[in-house]
Amino acid sequence: MMPYITSMFMPRTKGDRPEIIPPGCVNLGLLGQFVETKDDVVFTVESSVRTAMQAVYGLLKLNRPVLSLIHI
């Protein structure tokens, strides 16, 4: 089953989506539009790229900023 397209616009609260790197995980990062992100719009491809960058940087313990594709 897939979420409805309107699910991204439904009211939600912190904690109803999983973290990008779930607590205790050392080799699993979640990405895409249905993870917990801070100060981001989830309905863009760019947000999916940023969550992927956050997952990779976090798992590899890289101290790099997550860039906006608009500024690249």
N, C-alpha and C positions, 0 to 999 in steps of 0.2 A: 504494500500500500504506500502511496506517495502522499505527502501533505498537500492540502489545497493551496492554490496560488495566493489566496487571501490570508493564509496562516502567518505570513510575514508582517501583516498589518494589524493583527489582532493584539489587544492589550496583553502584556506579559509582565512578569516580575523577575527580578534577579534570582537566578537559580533554577529556572524552568528549562534552561538549555545547558548542555554539558560544557565544561571548560575546554579550551583548545588543547591543553595538556592536562588530562584528568589527574587529580591528586594521586601520587604514588606511581605514576607511569614514567618509565624511562625510555621507552621505545615506541610510544603510541601518541600521535598527535591527530586531533580531529580538525577538519577544515570545512569551509563552505558557509552557507547561509544560516545554518541551524546550530551554531555554537555561540557561546557567551562572548560577546565582544563589547568593548568599552568605547563609547563615543563614535560609533560608526553606523553607516547606513547599510543594511543587509541585502538590499535588493539590487546590487550591482556585481558585475564580474570582478571589479576592483576589490570589493570587500572579500571575495573568496581568495584572491591572490594575497591580500594582506593577512588573512588567517593562516594561509599556507606559510607565509614568511615568518609569522609569529611561532608557528609550530616548529619549523626547522631551526630558527634561531634559538628557541627555548630548549629544544632537545639537544642541540649541539653546544649549548651554553655560550653562544656568540653574543657579544655585547655590541649589537648593531641596531640602528634605528629601523623601524618598519617604514618604508618610504611610500608616499602616495604616488601612484602611477601618473597622476596629472603633472607632477613636478619633475618627472624623469625626462 
